[in-house]
Amino acid sequence: MRISARADYAVRAALLLADAPEGGPMTAEAIAQAQEIPHKFLEGILNDMRRGGLVVSQRGASGGYRLARAAEDISVADVVRAVEGPLVSVRGVRPPELEYHGPAQALLPLWVALRANVRQILEGVSLTDIASGELPDSVHSLAQDPDAWINP
């Protein structure tokens, strides 16, 4: 599984909004500068997040973007889905819609299991968890495994 620049930037922007003083709006320019994200690219990401119900925009001199709901109610999965669509797909198709024959039949439960694990992790981590540095124990223990840091 690859995490695209778009998904990474979206999560980083959402984290900055989660950490905004008094939940106040932040301009796209301020977010782009703080996270070193190309401004035009970020504008598209923020529009997708707005359409996905994660952020709201406010026009005017004190305008910008803010989270549409509390940071603890927004998971990493919510952000990734808003900008990328389904968390796991195979050739652009969701695993339950796939069909394999012969020796490849065992691929389907493998893809479904992969999707279940990705969902479990990304749905189980909120913006508040990351911003506070307090990841869930299940995620923390996976990241502490020395083998997780080794590139095979």
Helices and strands as residue ranges (DSSP letters): H 5-18, G 21-23, H 28-35, H 39-51, E 55-58, E 64-67, G 71-73, H 76-84, G 95-97, G 102-106, H 107-123, H 127-132, H 137-144, G 146-149
